[in-house]
Amino acid sequence: MKHLLLQSLLFLGFTSAIAQFTQQPLPYAYNALEPYVDAQTMEIHFSKHHAAYVKNLNAAVMGTPAEKLSITEILAHVSQYSPAIRNNAGGHYNHAFFWSVLGPNTKTKPSADLEKAINTEFKSLDTLKVKMNKAGLSRFGSGWVWLYVTTEGKLAVCSTANQDNPLMDVAENKGTPILGIDVWEHAYYLKYQNKRADYLGALWNVINWDEVSKNYAAATTKKKGKFDDWTALKDFHKVMSQTFHPSEEGNLTPIKTRSGEMVQKATALSQSAIPAAFNSKEVVAAIQKLVLDSNALDKMIQSKEADAKISAALVKLHDTFHEIVGLCSKDDH
């Protein structure tokens, strides 16, 4: 029996000495998602691509500080580690997550809470699908598309390159994934060739909304009630969202016309009563930094600085805001 177990471990590419991370069995048969995902693609994707990430991750973490960390702990501080750890940790997490949000039951649907959140942020489930498909089609080369819960507890869509994800400290869009879609060619090429749009459209037939709903419930449990009580923070976030996101697509008009309003909201935030659960010297200091960054950005715009400098200053302000949210989202709060 022990001999058979060892053979099994060696087949997957790890031994007991380095098997910190393991590949759990696929929760359904290779052909369970037919005709939307073919059995051959599933077998190669799972037993070759995903297995390789696990094997290489175990090798990469040996002798490093990451050797004793969980996969999410590594992702949270992935900037501290080598490209090999970053790529393989992301590859392992992303694929394990991907398998979990797919399933052969084509009749699942979002929970009432998730459906409400989808309708609030995207108007409808169909609109969400269009937005995610568009993100998948516009991802140049290889990568992933995510529906995730932001640090403010809201739903959002983003895409990441290669094996990155919103859990990483290097991610441009940070949060907790609740649905991820692989848009690497190996995920669809055998069946759909270069027709990524057809693959994305078909995949919605096998999304396991029961699992996605569980992910949403887990991601929002700690977010309810607290931020909603801090009106000044919500007011600042509204202006930030309406100016920063257009800038990501090269449109700086919103921030150029509302930088003064941003200063006002930042000042109001600094003068507001911080909820007791969030009140710390670190949060106070970060809010003061937000005021300084807002004023600096406004002065740059009034001085008609180059767009590149304005954009960089807005990114800095955005990062400062998320620093505040991050401090307020710590478990000890």
N, C-alpha and C positions, 0 to 999 in steps of 0.2 A: 504493500500500500504506500509506504514512504517512497519507494523507488518510483512509483507511478506519479506521485505528487511532485517529486523533483523533476521528472521528465516534463511534466506539465508546465512548471515554472520556467524551465530552460527553453521550452518551446516559445514562450512569450518573450524571452530575451532577458529575464532577470533571475538572480539567485537569491537565496535567503539573506545573503550578506548585503545586498544592495536594493532589495525590494521594498524600499520605503513606500513607493507609490505602485499601486497595482491597477490593472484594468479589470473592472467589474464585467461580468457577462452581459452581453446585449440582452435587453429585456424582452425581446421578441425574435422570431426567426428571421433569417436574412430575407426571405421572400414575403414577410408579413406586410410590407408597405407597397407591394405590387398593386396596381400598375404604375403608381406614381414614382416610386423609387425601386429600381430593379434589383434583384437578388445579387447579381454579380457585383454591382457597384457597392452594395451594403457590405458584402463579404470582404472585398478588397479594402474598402474604406475603414472598416472596423479592425480586421485582422492584420492589415499591413500598415496603413497610415497611422491610425491611433496607437496601435501596439508599438510602433517605432518611437512615437513621442514619449511613451511611458518608459521604454527601455533607455532612451537617450537622456531623459530627465534624471533617472536614477544614477546614471553614469556621471551626469553633469554636477549633481549636488554632492557627490562623494568628497569628503574632506573640506567642505565649505560650511559657512554658518547656516546655510539653507538646509543642511542635511537633516536637521531635527525639526524642521518647520512643516506645518500643514501647507497644502497647496494654496489656500487663500491667504495665509500669512506671507508666503513667497510673493504672490501677486501684488499684495498691498505695498510691498517694498521692493518691487522687481527692479527698480532703477539701480539698486545696490549690487545687483548680481550680473553675471556674464550674459552675453547674447544667447549662449547655449541654454542657460537656465530660463531666460525670458521666453525664448521661442518654444522650448519643449514644455515648460510649465503651462504656458498659454495653450499650446496644442493639446495637452492632456485635459486640462480643465474644460476647454471649449468643446471638445469632442464628447467627453462624458456628459456634459450639459446638453449637447445637441441630441444625443440618443434619448435622454430623459424626456424631452419635450416633443418627441415624435411617438406615434403609436398607430396600430392598425384600426382602432375604433374611429370611424369617420363621423361619428355623431356627437362628439363632445362639444361643449360650448363654454364660453367664459362664465365664471361665477357672477352673481349679481353685483358684488363689489367691483370686480374687475371690469365688467361691462359698463358700469356707471363711470368708472375712471376713464375707460376708452372713449365713451361718448363725450365726456367732459373735455378731454384733451384733443380728440381727433374727430369728433362729431359722430362717427360710426365705426363699426368694425371694418366695413368695406373701405372706408377712407384710410384706416390704419394699414390695411393690406396694401393699398396703393402706395402709401408712403414708404413702407418697408421694401416693397418691390423696387421702387425708384431708388432707394438707398443701395439696394443690392446691385442694380444695373449700373449705377454710377460709380461703384467701387472699382477703381482701375486695378487690374491685376487680381491678386488673391486677397481674401479677407472674409469678414463676417458682418452680419447685420444684427442689430440688437434692439429689442424692446426692453427698456430698463427703467428702474425707479431711481430718480435723481436723489441727491442728498437732501432735497426739500420734500421728498415724498411724492413727487409727481411722475407721471409716465412720460417717456420721451423715446425717440428713435435716433439711432446713430449707426454708423458703420466704422469698422476698424480694419487696419491693414494686417495682413499676415495672420499671426496668432494672438494679436492683442485683444483686450476686452475692457469693459468699463471698470472692472475691479482693480486694474493696475494703477499704480501711482503716476505712471507716465501717460495715462489716457487723457485725451483732450476733453472727453465727456465722461465724467465719473459717476458711478452709481452701482446699483445691484441689478444684474441681468435677470429677467424673468422669461425671456424667449430669445433664442439665438439661432441664426440660420447661416449655414456654411455656404460661402459662394466661391470656394476654391474649385477649380475645374474638375478635380478628382471626385468631387461630390456629385457630379451630374454628367460628365462628358460621354460616358459609354452609352447612355440612353438619349441624351438631349444634344450631343455634340456641342456646338458653340451657341446653342439657343438657351442662354441663361434665363431669359424671360419666361420661357416655357417651363423650365424647372421651378422657378420661383412661384409661378402660378399654380403648378401642380402640387407643390409641397403643402399648401394650405389645407389640402384634403386629409393630411395625416398629422396635423398639429394636435398634440394632446393637451387640449385646453384645461382638462382637470389638473394636470401637472403645472401648467402655466399659472393657473389660478392659485394653486398652493404656493408657488414661488412669489406671487404678488402679495398674498396674505402674510407670508414670512417677512418680505421686504418692507412692508408698511406697518408692521406691528408696533415698532418703536417710534414711528414718525407721527402717529395720530395725536392730535390734541395740543402738542407743545408749540410747534411753529405757528399753528393757526391762531394762537393767543398773542403772538407778537406782530401786531399790525404794521409797525414801522419797518420791520424786516420784510414782510410781504410786499409793502409798497415799493421798497427799493428793488426787490427782486423783479417786480413787474416791469419797471423801467429798464433794468438790466437785461431781462429776457427780450424785450421789444427792440433793444438797440444792439445787443451783442450778436444775437443769432443772424440778423441780416448782414452784419459785418463779416460773418464767416463765409458768406457768398459774395463778398466784395462790395456790398452796399453800405457805405458809411454815412449816407444821408440821415438816417434816424439818429445816430449818436451826435452828428454835427448840429442837428436842430434841437436836441434834447439834453445836451451836456449840462446846461444850467439847471434843468430839472433834476438831473442825477445828483448834482451838488446839494440841492435842497433836500432830496430824499435821504442822502447820506447824513446830512446835518441833523435831520429829524430823527434818524435812527440813533445817532450818538446822544441825542437828548431824551430818548425814550427810556422807559423803565424796562430793564432787561429781566425777563422771567427768571425766577429764582433758580430753576433747574439749569439755566445756562450761565448764570452770573459768575464770572471768574475774571481774574486779572488778564488772562490770555485773550478772552473774548473782548474785554474792554479795549485792550491794546490793538486788537485786529480791527475793531470798529473805528478807532482813531486813525488807523492807517487807511481805512476805506475813505474817510473824509479827505485825507491828504491826497490820495490817489485820484479821487473825484475832482478835486480842485485843480490838480496838476493837469488832468485830461482836459478840463474846461479851458484852462489857460492856453493849452496847445491849440485847441480848436479856434479860440478867439484870435490867436496869433497866426492862424492859417499855416500851421506846420504841415509837412508832407504827410500824405495819407499813410505811408508805411509807419511813421512815428506815432500817428494817432491810433492806428490799428494795434500797434505794440502796447501802447498805453492802456487801451481798452482791454486787451488780454490780461495785462497786469491787474487792472481793476477787477476783472472777472475772477481772477485767481484769488484776490484778496477776499472777495465776497464768499467764495467757496471755502476759504480758510475759516471764516466765521462759522459757516454751516458745518464744516467738518468738526470744529471744536465743540459745537453744540450737539453733535451726533455721537460723541464718544459714549461708550457703554456706561462709564462711571457717572454720566449725567442722567 
